[in-house]
Amino acid sequence: MNKINSNNNVTALANDKRKKIMKRYLATAITCGIVAVCMVPVLADSDAINNMSNIIFGIIRAIGVILSGWGLVQVGMSFQSHDPSQRSQGFLCLAGGLIIVFAKSILTAIAPGVFS
């Protein structure tokens, strides 16, 4: 008798899990369907796109300058404290910041005409 009850409990739990998974699947499928149907094409002028691109690359350049400055500070502090690991981190931060500063130029060199 106990085996039958425990077997029914297991199947009841399995059915509950199936129902939960099916509800989540259907909710995700319906959401994706609504998003796919409700997409509206954006008709933007090329000047607006270029201005937005310039703003984004300006923000990226500012972040690169900040990282380069922090790298210089770390290198300076490493010379003062004679810490080689801090010196290597400073040079890496400086190099990464310079790469970020010149990201638009690097991307333009790799793919001309895309980021102009």
DAVENRA-V874456 format. One record per backbone hydrogen bond with DSSP energy under -1.0 kcal/mol. NH is the residue of the N-H (numbers start at 1). CO is the residue of the C=O. Records with the same first field share a line. If there is no record, write none. Layout:
BEGIN
NH: CO + CO
END
This chain:
BEGIN
5: 1
6: 2
7: 3
8: 4
9: 5
10: 6
11: 7
12: 8
13: 9
14: 10
15: 11
16: 12
17: 13
18: 14
19: 15
20: 16
21: 17
22: 18
23: 19
24: 20
25: 21
26: 22
27: 23
28: 24
29: 25
30: 26
31: 27
32: 28
33: 29
34: 30
35: 31
36: 32
37: 33
38: 34
49: 45
50: 46
51: 47
52: 48
53: 49
54: 50
55: 51
56: 52
57: 53
58: 54
59: 55
60: 56
61: 57
62: 58
63: 59
64: 60
65: 61
66: 62
67: 63
68: 64
69: 65
70: 66
71: 67
72: 68
73: 69
74: 70
75: 71
76: 72
77: 73
78: 74
79: 75
80: 76
81: 77
82: 78
83: 78
87: 83
88: 84
89: 85
90: 86
91: 87
92: 88
93: 89
94: 90
95: 91
96: 92
97: 93
98: 94
99: 95
100: 96
101: 97
102: 98
103: 100
106: 102
107: 103
108: 104
109: 105
110: 106
111: 107
114: 111
END
